[in-house]
Amino acid sequence: MKKLFIILLATSLSTALFSQIYLAKTCEISFYSHSPIEDIKAVNKVAKPMLNTATGDVQIKIVMTAFQFDRPLMQEHFNEEYVESEKFPNAIYKGKINESVDYTKDGTTKVTVTGKFNIHGVEKEKTIDGTITVKGTEITLSSKFNLHVADYNIKVPSLYVTNIAEDVETKLEATLEPFKKN
C-alpha cells in the first residue's frame, strides 16, 4: 500500500510539474529593416520558445540560419558577414515575466519580460513588451520590439551602412501547448 501511495504521489507531482511547462506548437519571428535604398525583411519559423507558468520564466533559442529572406544574397550576407552564423549559430533570450498572469482563465494580459538577449556573442539586458493570450490549453505570446544592431557588435560595412537601419523592428508570434512527456 505504501509503494502504491508513493507511485501515485510521484506520478501526480511529475504531471503537475510538466503541465507548468509550455513549448511552442508554432512560432514565427520576423525582423524588418527600413532604409532609403532597400527594405530588408526575414522570417524564422523554427524557433522554439518555452514558458514555465509556475515561475514566469521564458526562454527562446533562435537558429540564425533559419531566417528566410526574399533574396538569397541577403540571406548569405546576413549569415556570413553580419551575424556570422557559423561562429554564433544561435540567439538566445532568457527572461522572466514581470506581471502576474492567470493561466487558468481565458483572456489576454499585457506583460513585460525582463531578461538577457545573447546575439552574436554579446549579452545585453532587454525588457520586451508583449501580450499573453490564454485560450483553453494554448498560450499565445505576441511581441514587437526593436533591436539596436550596434549593441550586439554587428558590424555593417561602410558600403552598406545606408542599406541597414540602426534599429531592426522584431516581431514574435508563438502558440504554445503544455509539454507532454512521452
C-alpha positions in Angstrom: 0.0 0.0 0.0 2.8 2.4 0.9 4.5 1.7 -2.5 1.3 2.4 -4.3 0.9 5.7 -2.5 4.5 6.8 -3.4 4.0 5.8 -7.0 0.7 7.8 -7.2 2.3 10.8 -5.4 5.3 10.8 -7.8 3.0 10.5 -10.9 0.9 13.4 -9.7 3.9 15.6 -8.9 5.6 14.9 -12.3 2.3 15.6 -14.1 1.9 18.9 -12.2 5.4 19.9 -12.9 5.3 19.1 -16.6 1.9 20.8 -17.1 3.5 24.0 -16.0 5.9 23.9 -18.9 4.7 25.1 -22.3 6.6 24.6 -25.6 6.0 26.1 -29.0 3.5 24.5 -31.2 4.1 27.2 -33.8 6.4 30.2 -33.8 7.3 33.0 -36.2 10.0 35.5 -35.5 10.5 38.2 -38.1 12.5 41.3 -38.5 12.3 44.3 -40.7 14.9 47.0 -41.5 13.8 50.1 -43.4 16.4 52.0 -45.5 16.2 54.5 -48.3 17.7 52.1 -50.8 16.1 48.7 -49.9 14.0 47.3 -47.1 15.2 44.1 -45.6 12.9 41.5 -44.0 13.3 37.9 -42.9 11.2 35.3 -41.2 12.2 32.4 -38.9 9.6 29.6 -38.3 11.7 27.1 -36.4 12.4 28.9 -33.1 11.1 27.1 -30.0 10.1 29.3 -27.1 9.5 27.7 -23.7 7.3 29.1 -20.8 7.2 28.0 -17.3 3.8 29.2 -16.0 4.8 28.5 -12.4 7.8 30.7 -12.4 7.2 33.1 -15.3 10.4 32.1 -16.9 10.6 32.5 -20.7 13.3 31.2 -22.9 13.8 31.1 -26.7 16.5 29.7 -28.8 16.7 31.2 -32.3 18.7 29.4 -35.0 20.2 32.2 -37.1 20.5 30.2 -40.3 16.7 29.6 -40.2 15.9 33.2 -41.1 14.5 33.2 -44.7 14.9 36.3 -46.8 13.2 37.5 -50.1 16.6 37.4 -51.8 19.2 34.6 -51.4 22.1 37.2 -51.5 20.6 39.0 -48.4 20.4 35.7 -46.6 24.1 35.0 -47.5 25.3 38.4 -46.3 23.2 38.1 -43.1 24.7 34.7 -42.2 28.3 35.2 -43.4 29.1 38.9 -42.8 26.7 40.3 -40.2 25.7 37.7 -37.6 28.4 35.2 -38.5 26.1 32.2 -38.1 28.9 29.7 -38.3 30.6 31.3 -35.3 27.4 32.3 -33.5 24.7 29.8 -34.6 22.0 30.9 -32.1 20.5 33.9 -30.5 19.1 33.2 -27.0 16.7 35.1 -24.8 16.1 34.2 -21.2 13.8 36.3 -19.2 11.1 36.5 -16.6 7.5 37.9 -16.9 7.2 40.9 -14.6 3.4 40.7 -14.2 1.1 38.2 -12.7 -0.8 36.1 -15.3 -3.8 33.9 -14.5 -3.2 30.9 -16.8 -6.4 29.1 -15.6 -8.7 31.6 -17.3 -9.1 32.5 -21.0 -8.0 36.1 -21.7 -5.3 38.5 -22.8 -2.8 40.1 -20.5 -0.2 42.8 -21.4 3.2 41.9 -20.0 6.8 42.9 -19.9 9.6 40.4 -19.9 13.0 41.3 -18.5 15.9 39.2 -19.3 19.1 38.9 -21.3 19.5 38.6 -25.1 22.6 36.9 -26.4 23.1 37.7 -30.0 26.4 37.5 -31.9 28.2 36.5 -28.7 27.1 39.7 -26.9 24.7 39.5 -23.9 22.6 42.5 -23.1 19.7 43.1 -20.7 16.5 43.7 -22.6 12.9 44.3 -21.4 10.3 43.4 -24.0 6.6 44.4 -24.1 4.1 41.9 -25.3 0.8 40.1 -24.6 0.0 36.6 -23.4 -3.3 35.2 -24.5 -4.7 32.1 -22.8 -7.3 30.1 -24.7 -8.1 26.7 -23.3 -4.8 24.8 -23.1 -3.0 27.0 -25.5 -1.0 30.1 -24.7 -0.1 32.7 -27.4 2.9 35.0 -27.0 3.0 38.2 -29.1 5.6 40.9 -29.1 7.0 43.7 -31.2 10.3 45.4 -30.2 13.4 47.0 -31.7 17.0 45.7 -31.5 19.8 48.1 -31.9 22.3 46.4 -34.2 25.4 48.1 -32.8 24.5 46.8 -29.3 25.4 43.3 -30.4 28.7 44.1 -32.1 27.2 43.5 -35.5 29.4 45.5 -37.9 27.9 46.9 -41.1 30.5 47.6 -43.8 30.6 51.3 -44.8 29.5 50.4 -48.3 26.1 49.1 -46.9 25.6 51.5 -44.0 22.8 53.2 -45.7 21.1 49.9 -46.6 20.6 48.7 -43.0 18.7 50.5 -40.3 20.4 51.0 -36.9 17.3 49.6 -35.2 15.7 46.5 -36.5 12.0 46.0 -35.9 11.4 42.5 -34.5 8.2 40.6 -34.0 7.4 37.4 -32.3 4.1 35.4 -32.6 4.1 31.9 -30.9 1.4 29.5 -29.8 2.5 27.2 -27.0 1.0 24.0 -25.7 1.6 22.0 -22.5 4.7 19.8 -22.5 3.8 16.2 -22.6 6.4 13.6 -21.5 6.3 10.6 -23.9 
